[in-house]
Amino acid sequence: MGNPAGPDGGPPGFAFEGRLGNPPRVTPKAPTPPPAAAPRSPPRSSSARPPYLIDKSALADLIVAAVAEQAGVVLLHYDSDFDRIAAVTGQAAEWVVPRGTV
């Protein structure tokens, strides 16, 4: 495998200067300071959540729908999230009771 080399072919952490035939002069590289911490923004309310983030209950709905689809059964539900999932996946889903009755 050999020794790991830095970006210029020399040992990691050193920069080589000089030309072929001349003895290289080795100068240590200065350590890179850690990046500054980004300022923290105030916590957002759930209504301000970006549309690409998903909450835990919606994740649970996706898991339940995936299990029902893999099992090949009709998904009985009382949650409009399952209607949206069924519209995308094309799987069979039915309300247990009419929407808004319970």
Jmol script that loads the backbone (N, CA, C; Angstrom):
load data "model"
ATOM      1  N   MET A   1       0.824  -1.188   0.000  1.00  0.00           N
ATOM      2  CA  MET A   1       0.000   0.000   0.000  1.00  0.00           C
ATOM      3  C   MET A   1       0.872   1.257   0.000  1.00  0.00           C
ATOM      4  N   GLY A   2       1.974   1.258   0.767  1.00  0.00           N
ATOM      5  CA  GLY A   2       2.876   2.403   0.784  1.00  0.00           C
ATOM      6  C   GLY A   2       2.453   3.426   1.812  1.00  0.00           C
ATOM      7  N   ASN A   3       3.269   4.459   1.886  1.00  0.00           N
ATOM      8  CA  ASN A   3       2.971   5.531   2.836  1.00  0.00           C
ATOM      9  C   ASN A   3       1.962   6.482   2.243  1.00  0.00           C
ATOM     10  N   PRO A   4       1.041   6.990   3.054  1.00  0.00           N
ATOM     11  CA  PRO A   4       0.092   7.975   2.516  1.00  0.00           C
ATOM     12  C   PRO A   4       0.833   9.263   2.195  1.00  0.00           C
ATOM     13  N   ALA A   5       0.476   9.870   1.109  1.00  0.00           N
ATOM     14  CA  ALA A   5       1.139  11.095   0.686  1.00  0.00           C
ATOM     15  C   ALA A   5       0.176  12.260   0.744  1.00  0.00           C
ATOM     16  N   GLY A   6       0.748  13.437   0.906  1.00  0.00           N
ATOM     17  CA  GLY A   6      -0.049  14.653   0.886  1.00  0.00           C
ATOM     18  C   GLY A   6      -0.448  14.983  -0.540  1.00  0.00           C
ATOM     19  N   PRO A   7      -1.140  16.109  -0.763  1.00  0.00           N
ATOM     20  CA  PRO A   7      -1.640  16.447  -2.097  1.00  0.00           C
ATOM     21  C   PRO A   7      -0.532  16.692  -3.113  1.00  0.00           C
ATOM     22  N   ASP A   8       0.675  17.072  -2.643  1.00  0.00           N
ATOM     23  CA  ASP A   8       1.764  17.333  -3.588  1.00  0.00           C
ATOM     24  C   ASP A   8       2.761  16.176  -3.643  1.00  0.00           C
ATOM     25  N   GLY A   9       2.415  15.008  -3.128  1.00  0.00           N
ATOM     26  CA  GLY A   9       3.274  13.848  -3.195  1.00  0.00           C
ATOM     27  C   GLY A   9       4.175  13.678  -1.991  1.00  0.00           C
ATOM     28  N   GLY A  10       4.242  14.666  -1.143  1.00  0.00           N
ATOM     29  CA  GLY A  10       5.087  14.588   0.052  1.00  0.00           C
ATOM     30  C   GLY A  10       4.320  14.046   1.228  1.00  0.00           C
ATOM     31  N   PRO A  11       4.966  14.033   2.405  1.00  0.00           N
ATOM     32  CA  PRO A  11       4.257  13.539   3.578  1.00  0.00           C
ATOM     33  C   PRO A  11       3.073  14.430   3.919  1.00  0.00           C
ATOM     34  N   PRO A  12       2.015  13.870   4.494  1.00  0.00           N
ATOM     35  CA  PRO A  12       0.851  14.684   4.862  1.00  0.00           C
ATOM     36  C   PRO A  12       1.249  15.771   5.855  1.00  0.00           C
ATOM     37  N   GLY A  13       0.719  16.950   5.684  1.00  0.00           N
ATOM     38  CA  GLY A  13       0.971  18.059   6.602  1.00  0.00           C
ATOM     39  C   GLY A  13       2.137  18.932   6.183  1.00  0.00           C
ATOM     40  N   PHE A  14       2.814  18.636   5.073  1.00  0.00           N
ATOM     41  CA  PHE A  14       3.939  19.441   4.621  1.00  0.00           C
ATOM     42  C   PHE A  14       3.759  19.794   3.159  1.00  0.00           C
ATOM     43  N   ALA A  15       4.268  20.965   2.787  1.00  0.00           N
ATOM     44  CA  ALA A  15       4.261  21.382   1.391  1.00  0.00           C
ATOM     45  C   ALA A  15       5.705  21.395   0.911  1.00  0.00           C
ATOM     46  N   PHE A  16       5.969  20.836  -0.244  1.00  0.00           N
ATOM     47  CA  PHE A  16       7.320  20.813  -0.798  1.00  0.00           C
ATOM     48  C   PHE A  16       7.473  21.934  -1.808  1.00  0.00           C
ATOM     49  N   GLU A  17       8.603  22.618  -1.724  1.00  0.00           N
ATOM     50  CA  GLU A  17       8.931  23.642  -2.692  1.00  0.00           C
ATOM     51  C   GLU A  17      10.233  23.238  -3.358  1.00  0.00           C
ATOM     52  N   GLY A  18      10.440  23.621  -4.549  1.00  0.00           N
ATOM     53  CA  GLY A  18      11.693  23.317  -5.229  1.00  0.00           C
ATOM     54  C   GLY A  18      11.438  22.624  -6.534  1.00  0.00           C
ATOM     55  N   ARG A  19      12.498  22.514  -7.319  1.00  0.00           N
ATOM     56  CA  ARG A  19      12.387  21.874  -8.616  1.00  0.00           C
ATOM     57  C   ARG A  19      13.155  20.574  -8.602  1.00  0.00           C
ATOM     58  N   LEU A  20      12.888  19.770  -9.587  1.00  0.00           N
ATOM     59  CA  LEU A  20      13.591  18.517  -9.741  1.00  0.00           C
ATOM     60  C   LEU A  20      15.082  18.813  -9.870  1.00  0.00           C
ATOM     61  N   GLY A  21      15.899  18.147  -9.106  1.00  0.00           N
ATOM     62  CA  GLY A  21      17.335  18.380  -9.134  1.00  0.00           C
ATOM     63  C   GLY A  21      17.796  19.284  -7.997  1.00  0.00           C
ATOM     64  N   ASN A  22      16.944  20.156  -7.507  1.00  0.00           N
ATOM     65  CA  ASN A  22      17.279  21.004  -6.363  1.00  0.00           C
ATOM     66  C   ASN A  22      16.751  20.340  -5.103  1.00  0.00           C
ATOM     67  N   PRO A  23      17.473  20.425  -3.996  1.00  0.00           N
ATOM     68  CA  PRO A  23      16.929  19.847  -2.766  1.00  0.00           C
ATOM     69  C   PRO A  23      15.663  20.593  -2.364  1.00  0.00           C
ATOM     70  N   PRO A  24      14.612  19.868  -2.053  1.00  0.00           N
ATOM     71  CA  PRO A  24      13.375  20.560  -1.679  1.00  0.00           C
ATOM     72  C   PRO A  24      13.494  21.217  -0.313  1.00  0.00           C
ATOM     73  N   ARG A  25      12.809  22.311  -0.171  1.00  0.00           N
ATOM     74  CA  ARG A  25      12.719  22.978   1.117  1.00  0.00           C
ATOM     75  C   ARG A  25      11.341  22.636   1.690  1.00  0.00           C
ATOM     76  N   VAL A  26      11.333  22.078   2.867  1.00  0.00           N
ATOM     77  CA  VAL A  26      10.093  21.632   3.477  1.00  0.00           C
ATOM     78  C   VAL A  26       9.622  22.705   4.445  1.00  0.00           C
ATOM     79  N   THR A  27       8.382  23.139   4.246  1.00  0.00           N
ATOM     80  CA  THR A  27       7.794  24.115   5.169  1.00  0.00           C
ATOM     81  C   THR A  27       6.515  23.525   5.745  1.00  0.00           C
ATOM     82  N   PRO A  28       6.391  23.523   7.076  1.00  0.00           N
ATOM     83  CA  PRO A  28       5.151  22.981   7.662  1.00  0.00           C
ATOM     84  C   PRO A  28       3.965  23.868   7.310  1.00  0.00           C
ATOM     85  N   LYS A  29       2.840  23.227   7.064  1.00  0.00           N
ATOM     86  CA  LYS A  29       1.596  23.963   6.796  1.00  0.00           C
ATOM     87  C   LYS A  29       0.974  24.401   8.116  1.00  0.00           C
ATOM     88  N   ALA A  30       0.390  25.568   8.091  1.00  0.00           N
ATOM     89  CA  ALA A  30      -0.299  26.057   9.291  1.00  0.00           C
ATOM     90  C   ALA A  30      -1.577  25.252   9.479  1.00  0.00           C
ATOM     91  N   PRO A  31      -1.919  24.904  10.729  1.00  0.00           N
ATOM     92  CA  PRO A  31      -3.164  24.167  10.948  1.00  0.00           C
ATOM     93  C   PRO A  31      -4.363  25.030  10.574  1.00  0.00           C
ATOM     94  N   THR A  32      -5.364  24.390  10.017  1.00  0.00           N
ATOM     95  CA  THR A  32      -6.588  25.084   9.630  1.00  0.00           C
ATOM     96  C   THR A  32      -7.473  25.250  10.863  1.00  0.00           C
ATOM     97  N   PRO A  33      -7.896  26.490  11.153  1.00  0.00           N
ATOM     98  CA  PRO A  33      -8.764  26.679  12.320  1.00  0.00           C
ATOM     99  C   PRO A  33     -10.124  26.045  12.068  1.00  0.00           C
ATOM    100  N   PRO A  34     -10.787  25.591  13.133  1.00  0.00           N
ATOM    101  CA  PRO A  34     -12.122  25.014  12.955  1.00  0.00           C
ATOM    102  C   PRO A  34     -13.089  26.081  12.474  1.00  0.00           C
ATOM    103  N   PRO A  35     -14.108  25.682  11.707  1.00  0.00           N
ATOM    104  CA  PRO A  35     -15.080  26.675  11.237  1.00  0.00           C
ATOM    105  C   PRO A  35     -15.843  27.281  12.409  1.00  0.00           C
ATOM    106  N   ALA A  36     -16.192  28.540  12.237  1.00  0.00           N
ATOM    107  CA  ALA A  36     -16.950  29.230  13.277  1.00  0.00           C
ATOM    108  C   ALA A  36     -18.345  28.621  13.380  1.00  0.00           C
ATOM    109  N   ALA A  37     -18.837  28.553  14.586  1.00  0.00           N
ATOM    110  CA  ALA A  37     -20.179  28.004  14.795  1.00  0.00           C
ATOM    111  C   ALA A  37     -21.203  28.948  14.169  1.00  0.00           C
ATOM    112  N   ALA A  38     -22.150  28.378  13.470  1.00  0.00           N
ATOM    113  CA  ALA A  38     -23.209  29.172  12.852  1.00  0.00           C
ATOM    114  C   ALA A  38     -24.143  29.696  13.943  1.00  0.00           C
ATOM    115  N   PRO A  39     -24.630  30.905  13.773  1.00  0.00           N
ATOM    116  CA  PRO A  39     -25.559  31.417  14.775  1.00  0.00           C
ATOM    117  C   PRO A  39     -26.825  30.578  14.800  1.00  0.00           C
ATOM    118  N   ARG A  40     -27.328  30.337  15.979  1.00  0.00           N
ATOM    119  CA  ARG A  40     -28.538  29.521  16.120  1.00  0.00           C
ATOM    120  C   ARG A  40     -29.765  30.370  15.846  1.00  0.00           C
ATOM    121  N   SER A  41     -30.672  29.813  15.084  1.00  0.00           N
ATOM    122  CA  SER A  41     -31.915  30.516  14.810  1.00  0.00           C
ATOM    123  C   SER A  41     -32.945  30.101  15.855  1.00  0.00           C
ATOM    124  N   PRO A  42     -33.915  30.949  16.096  1.00  0.00           N
ATOM    125  CA  PRO A  42     -34.945  30.583  17.074  1.00  0.00           C
ATOM    126  C   PRO A  42     -35.730  29.371  16.584  1.00  0.00           C
ATOM    127  N   PRO A  43     -36.244  28.552  17.489  1.00  0.00           N
ATOM    128  CA  PRO A  43     -37.003  27.371  17.062  1.00  0.00           C
ATOM    129  C   PRO A  43     -38.238  27.770  16.263  1.00  0.00           C
ATOM    130  N   ARG A  44     -38.564  26.963  15.271  1.00  0.00           N
ATOM    131  CA  ARG A  44     -39.732  27.245  14.436  1.00  0.00           C
ATOM    132  C   ARG A  44     -40.974  26.565  15.000  1.00  0.00           C
ATOM    133  N   SER A  45     -42.084  27.149  14.683  1.00  0.00           N
ATOM    134  CA  SER A  45     -43.333  26.495  15.051  1.00  0.00           C
ATOM    135  C   SER A  45     -43.614  25.408  14.024  1.00  0.00           C
ATOM    136  N   SER A  46     -44.480  24.479  14.364  1.00  0.00           N
ATOM    137  CA  SER A  46     -44.769  23.385  13.438  1.00  0.00           C
ATOM    138  C   SER A  46     -45.413  23.895  12.145  1.00  0.00           C
ATOM    139  N   SER A  47     -46.096  25.029  12.205  1.00  0.00           N
ATOM    140  CA  SER A  47     -46.727  25.557  11.000  1.00  0.00           C
ATOM    141  C   SER A  47     -45.682  26.136  10.040  1.00  0.00           C
ATOM    142  N   ALA A  48     -44.486  26.456  10.548  1.00  0.00           N
ATOM    143  CA  ALA A  48     -43.439  27.016   9.702  1.00  0.00           C
ATOM    144  C   ALA A  48     -42.482  25.944   9.197  1.00  0.00           C
ATOM    145  N   ARG A  49     -42.809  24.671   9.392  1.00  0.00           N
ATOM    146  CA  ARG A  49     -41.938  23.566   8.976  1.00  0.00           C
ATOM    147  C   ARG A  49     -41.841  23.539   7.458  1.00  0.00           C
ATOM    148  N   PRO A  50     -40.632  23.413   6.917  1.00  0.00           N
ATOM    149  CA  PRO A  50     -40.509  23.310   5.463  1.00  0.00           C
ATOM    150  C   PRO A  50     -41.270  22.082   4.950  1.00  0.00           C
ATOM    151  N   PRO A  51     -41.795  22.139   3.737  1.00  0.00           N
ATOM    152  CA  PRO A  51     -42.641  21.055   3.237  1.00  0.00           C
ATOM    153  C   PRO A  51     -41.895  19.739   3.044  1.00  0.00           C
ATOM    154  N   TYR A  52     -40.557  19.762   2.966  1.00  0.00           N
ATOM    155  CA  TYR A  52     -39.828  18.514   2.746  1.00  0.00           C
ATOM    156  C   TYR A  52     -39.553  17.753   4.036  1.00  0.00           C
ATOM    157  N   LEU A  53     -39.797  18.370   5.191  1.00  0.00           N
ATOM    158  CA  LEU A  53     -39.619  17.668   6.458  1.00  0.00           C
ATOM    159  C   LEU A  53     -40.903  16.927   6.802  1.00  0.00           C
ATOM    160  N   ILE A  54     -40.765  15.820   7.476  1.00  0.00           N
ATOM    161  CA  ILE A  54     -41.925  14.998   7.798  1.00  0.00           C
ATOM    162  C   ILE A  54     -41.976  14.804   9.313  1.00  0.00           C
ATOM    163  N   ASP A  55     -43.164  14.876   9.885  1.00  0.00           N
ATOM    164  CA  ASP A  55     -43.255  14.678  11.331  1.00  0.00           C
ATOM    165  C   ASP A  55     -43.361  13.184  11.646  1.00  0.00           C
ATOM    166  N   LYS A  56     -43.239  12.868  12.923  1.00  0.00           N
ATOM    167  CA  LYS A  56     -43.184  11.463  13.337  1.00  0.00           C
ATOM    168  C   LYS A  56     -44.479  10.714  13.048  1.00  0.00           C
ATOM    169  N   SER A  57     -45.625  11.366  13.180  1.00  0.00           N
ATOM    170  CA  SER A  57     -46.883  10.658  12.918  1.00  0.00           C
ATOM    171  C   SER A  57     -47.027  10.342  11.435  1.00  0.00           C
ATOM    172  N   ALA A  58     -46.562  11.233  10.564  1.00  0.00           N
ATOM    173  CA  ALA A  58     -46.629  10.961   9.126  1.00  0.00           C
ATOM    174  C   ALA A  58     -45.661   9.842   8.755  1.00  0.00           C
ATOM    175  N   LEU A  59     -44.522   9.779   9.418  1.00  0.00           N
ATOM    176  CA  LEU A  59     -43.581   8.691   9.170  1.00  0.00           C
ATOM    177  C   LEU A  59     -44.201   7.360   9.579  1.00  0.00           C
ATOM    178  N   ALA A  60     -44.901   7.341  10.697  1.00  0.00           N
ATOM    179  CA  ALA A  60     -45.585   6.122  11.131  1.00  0.00           C
ATOM    180  C   ALA A  60     -46.656   5.725  10.113  1.00  0.00           C
ATOM    181  N   ASP A  61     -47.382   6.701   9.563  1.00  0.00           N
ATOM    182  CA  ASP A  61     -48.387   6.411   8.531  1.00  0.00           C
ATOM    183  C   ASP A  61     -47.736   5.770   7.302  1.00  0.00           C
ATOM    184  N   LEU A  62     -46.572   6.276   6.909  1.00  0.00           N
ATOM    185  CA  LEU A  62     -45.874   5.710   5.749  1.00  0.00           C
ATOM    186  C   LEU A  62     -45.440   4.272   6.008  1.00  0.00           C
ATOM    187  N   ILE A  63     -44.984   4.005   7.219  1.00  0.00           N
ATOM    188  CA  ILE A  63     -44.558   2.642   7.556  1.00  0.00           C
ATOM    189  C   ILE A  63     -45.748   1.692   7.546  1.00  0.00           C
ATOM    190  N   VAL A  64     -46.863   2.116   8.142  1.00  0.00           N
ATOM    191  CA  VAL A  64     -48.072   1.282   8.161  1.00  0.00           C
ATOM    192  C   VAL A  64     -48.550   1.018   6.733  1.00  0.00           C
ATOM    193  N   ALA A  65     -48.545   2.047   5.902  1.00  0.00           N
ATOM    194  CA  ALA A  65     -48.981   1.878   4.512  1.00  0.00           C
ATOM    195  C   ALA A  65     -48.040   0.933   3.750  1.00  0.00           C
ATOM    196  N   ALA A  66     -46.745   1.030   4.005  1.00  0.00           N
ATOM    197  CA  ALA A  66     -45.788   0.156   3.335  1.00  0.00           C
ATOM    198  C   ALA A  66     -45.989  -1.302   3.738  1.00  0.00           C
ATOM    199  N   VAL A  67     -46.256  -1.533   5.024  1.00  0.00           N
ATOM    200  CA  VAL A  67     -46.496  -2.904   5.492  1.00  0.00           C
ATOM    201  C   VAL A  67     -47.767  -3.463   4.863  1.00  0.00           C
ATOM    202  N   ALA A  68     -48.816  -2.645   4.804  1.00  0.00           N
ATOM    203  CA  ALA A  68     -50.075  -3.095   4.194  1.00  0.00           C
ATOM    204  C   ALA A  68     -49.873  -3.399   2.714  1.00  0.00           C
ATOM    205  N   GLU A  69     -49.098  -2.563   2.028  1.00  0.00           N
ATOM    206  CA  GLU A  69     -48.863  -2.794   0.602  1.00  0.00           C
ATOM    207  C   GLU A  69     -48.063  -4.074   0.383  1.00  0.00           C
ATOM    208  N   GLN A  70     -47.047  -4.308   1.195  1.00  0.00           N
ATOM    209  CA  GLN A  70     -46.245  -5.528   1.068  1.00  0.00           C
ATOM    210  C   GLN A  70     -47.064  -6.778   1.370  1.00  0.00           C
ATOM    211  N   ALA A  71     -48.000  -6.651   2.317  1.00  0.00           N
ATOM    212  CA  ALA A  71     -48.843  -7.791   2.678  1.00  0.00           C
ATOM    213  C   ALA A  71     -49.965  -8.001   1.669  1.00  0.00           C
ATOM    214  N   GLY A  72     -50.221  -7.004   0.831  1.00  0.00           N
ATOM    215  CA  GLY A  72     -51.272  -7.128  -0.172  1.00  0.00           C
ATOM    216  C   GLY A  72     -52.670  -7.018   0.399  1.00  0.00           C
ATOM    217  N   VAL A  73     -52.819  -6.252   1.481  1.00  0.00           N
ATOM    218  CA  VAL A  73     -54.132  -6.105   2.108  1.00  0.00           C
ATOM    219  C   VAL A  73     -54.649  -4.687   1.906  1.00  0.00           C
ATOM    220  N   VAL A  74     -55.956  -4.527   2.066  1.00  0.00           N
ATOM    221  CA  VAL A  74     -56.579  -3.204   1.988  1.00  0.00           C
ATOM    222  C   VAL A  74     -56.253  -2.450   3.271  1.00  0.00           C
ATOM    223  N   LEU A  75     -55.851  -1.218   3.133  1.00  0.00           N
ATOM    224  CA  LEU A  75     -55.502  -0.383   4.281  1.00  0.00           C
ATOM    225  C   LEU A  75     -56.759   0.297   4.803  1.00  0.00           C
ATOM    226  N   LEU A  76     -57.249  -0.132   5.970  1.00  0.00           N
ATOM    227  CA  LEU A  76     -58.402   0.508   6.610  1.00  0.00           C
ATOM    228  C   LEU A  76     -57.879   1.611   7.514  1.00  0.00           C
ATOM    229  N   HIS A  77     -58.457   2.807   7.409  1.00  0.00           N
ATOM    230  CA  HIS A  77     -57.906   3.940   8.157  1.00  0.00           C
ATOM    231  C   HIS A  77     -58.992   4.942   8.519  1.00  0.00           C
ATOM    232  N   TYR A  78     -58.583   5.871   9.380  1.00  0.00           N
ATOM    233  CA  TYR A  78     -59.392   7.044   9.686  1.00  0.00           C
ATOM    234  C   TYR A  78     -58.439   8.231   9.765  1.00  0.00           C
ATOM    235  N   ASP A  79     -57.776   8.511   8.649  1.00  0.00           N
ATOM    236  CA  ASP A  79     -56.769   9.563   8.599  1.00  0.00           C
ATOM    237  C   ASP A  79     -56.575   9.942   7.131  1.00  0.00           C
ATOM    238  N   SER A  80     -56.683  11.239   6.836  1.00  0.00           N
ATOM    239  CA  SER A  80     -56.568  11.672   5.441  1.00  0.00           C
ATOM    240  C   SER A  80     -55.155  11.479   4.884  1.00  0.00           C
ATOM    241  N   ASP A  81     -54.164  11.318   5.748  1.00  0.00           N
ATOM    242  CA  ASP A  81     -52.804  11.056   5.259  1.00  0.00           C
ATOM    243  C   ASP A  81     -52.765   9.781   4.419  1.00  0.00           C
ATOM    244  N   PHE A  82     -53.549   8.794   4.801  1.00  0.00           N
ATOM    245  CA  PHE A  82     -53.557   7.537   4.063  1.00  0.00           C
ATOM    246  C   PHE A  82     -54.169   7.704   2.675  1.00  0.00           C
ATOM    247  N   ASP A  83     -55.116   8.635   2.524  1.00  0.00           N
ATOM    248  CA  ASP A  83     -55.657   8.921   1.197  1.00  0.00           C
ATOM    249  C   ASP A  83     -54.567   9.485   0.282  1.00  0.00           C
ATOM    250  N   ARG A  84     -53.727  10.377   0.834  1.00  0.00           N
ATOM    251  CA  ARG A  84     -52.624  10.943   0.041  1.00  0.00           C
ATOM    252  C   ARG A  84     -51.611   9.866  -0.325  1.00  0.00           C
ATOM    253  N   ILE A  85     -51.299   8.983   0.623  1.00  0.00           N
ATOM    254  CA  ILE A  85     -50.358   7.897   0.355  1.00  0.00           C
ATOM    255  C   ILE A  85     -50.911   6.982  -0.725  1.00  0.00           C
ATOM    256  N   ALA A  86     -52.207   6.622  -0.611  1.00  0.00           N
ATOM    257  CA  ALA A  86     -52.839   5.726  -1.587  1.00  0.00           C
ATOM    258  C   ALA A  86     -52.894   6.372  -2.971  1.00  0.00           C
ATOM    259  N   ALA A  87     -53.052   7.679  -3.022  1.00  0.00           N
ATOM    260  CA  ALA A  87     -53.084   8.369  -4.313  1.00  0.00           C
ATOM    261  C   ALA A  87     -51.734   8.260  -5.025  1.00  0.00           C
ATOM    262  N   VAL A  88     -50.655   8.253  -4.262  1.00  0.00           N
ATOM    263  CA  VAL A  88     -49.317   8.154  -4.849  1.00  0.00           C
ATOM    264  C   VAL A  88     -48.958   6.706  -5.175  1.00  0.00           C
ATOM    265  N   THR A  89     -49.230   5.804  -4.245  1.00  0.00           N
ATOM    266  CA  THR A  89     -48.810   4.407  -4.424  1.00  0.00           C
ATOM    267  C   THR A  89     -49.794   3.587  -5.237  1.00  0.00           C
ATOM    268  N   GLY A  90     -51.065   4.007  -5.273  1.00  0.00           N
ATOM    269  CA  GLY A  90     -52.075   3.243  -5.988  1.00  0.00           C
ATOM    270  C   GLY A  90     -52.589   2.038  -5.207  1.00  0.00           C
ATOM    271  N   GLN A  91     -52.225   1.943  -3.929  1.00  0.00           N
ATOM    272  CA  GLN A  91     -52.689   0.804  -3.141  1.00  0.00           C
ATOM    273  C   GLN A  91     -54.125   1.019  -2.677  1.00  0.00           C
ATOM    274  N   ALA A  92     -54.780  -0.070  -2.302  1.00  0.00           N
ATOM    275  CA  ALA A  92     -56.173  -0.004  -1.863  1.00  0.00           C
ATOM    276  C   ALA A  92     -56.241   0.524  -0.432  1.00  0.00           C
ATOM    277  N   ALA A  93     -57.055   1.536  -0.218  1.00  0.00           N
ATOM    278  CA  ALA A  93     -57.240   2.113   1.109  1.00  0.00           C
ATOM    279  C   ALA A  93     -58.697   2.531   1.249  1.00  0.00           C
ATOM    280  N   GLU A  94     -59.275   2.271   2.406  1.00  0.00           N
ATOM    281  CA  GLU A  94     -60.678   2.617   2.661  1.00  0.00           C
ATOM    282  C   GLU A  94     -60.812   3.218   4.055  1.00  0.00           C
ATOM    283  N   TRP A  95     -61.734   4.169   4.164  1.00  0.00           N
ATOM    284  CA  TRP A  95     -62.055   4.736   5.472  1.00  0.00           C
ATOM    285  C   TRP A  95     -62.813   3.690   6.276  1.00  0.00           C
ATOM    286  N   VAL A  96     -62.512   3.569   7.565  1.00  0.00           N
ATOM    287  CA  VAL A  96     -63.222   2.624   8.443  1.00  0.00           C
ATOM    288  C   VAL A  96     -64.676   3.080   8.596  1.00  0.00           C
ATOM    289  N   VAL A  97     -64.863   4.349   8.838  1.00  0.00           N
ATOM    290  CA  VAL A  97     -66.186   4.988   8.880  1.00  0.00           C
ATOM    291  C   VAL A  97     -66.074   6.241   8.025  1.00  0.00           C
ATOM    292  N   PRO A  98     -67.188   6.787   7.575  1.00  0.00           N
ATOM    293  CA  PRO A  98     -67.101   7.987   6.737  1.00  0.00           C
ATOM    294  C   PRO A  98     -66.322   9.109   7.433  1.00  0.00           C
ATOM    295  N   ARG A  99     -65.573   9.840   6.626  1.00  0.00           N
ATOM    296  CA  ARG A  99     -64.740  10.925   7.132  1.00  0.00           C
ATOM    297  C   ARG A  99     -65.580  11.944   7.899  1.00  0.00           C
ATOM    298  N   GLY A 100     -65.093  12.357   9.056  1.00  0.00           N
ATOM    299  CA  GLY A 100     -65.751  13.361   9.863  1.00  0.00           C
ATOM    300  C   GLY A 100     -66.881  12.864  10.742  1.00  0.00           C
ATOM    301  N   THR A 101     -67.142  11.559  10.786  1.00  0.00           N
ATOM    302  CA  THR A 101     -68.242  11.040  11.597  1.00  0.00           C
ATOM    303  C   THR A 101     -67.809  10.674  13.020  1.00  0.00           C
ATOM    304  N   VAL A 102     -66.535  10.556  13.244  1.00  0.00           N
ATOM    305  CA  VAL A 102     -66.073  10.180  14.592  1.00  0.00           C
ATOM    306  C   VAL A 102     -65.341  11.324  15.207  1.00  0.00           C
TER     307      VAL A 102
END
end "model"
wireframe off; spacefill off
backbone 0.3
color backbone group
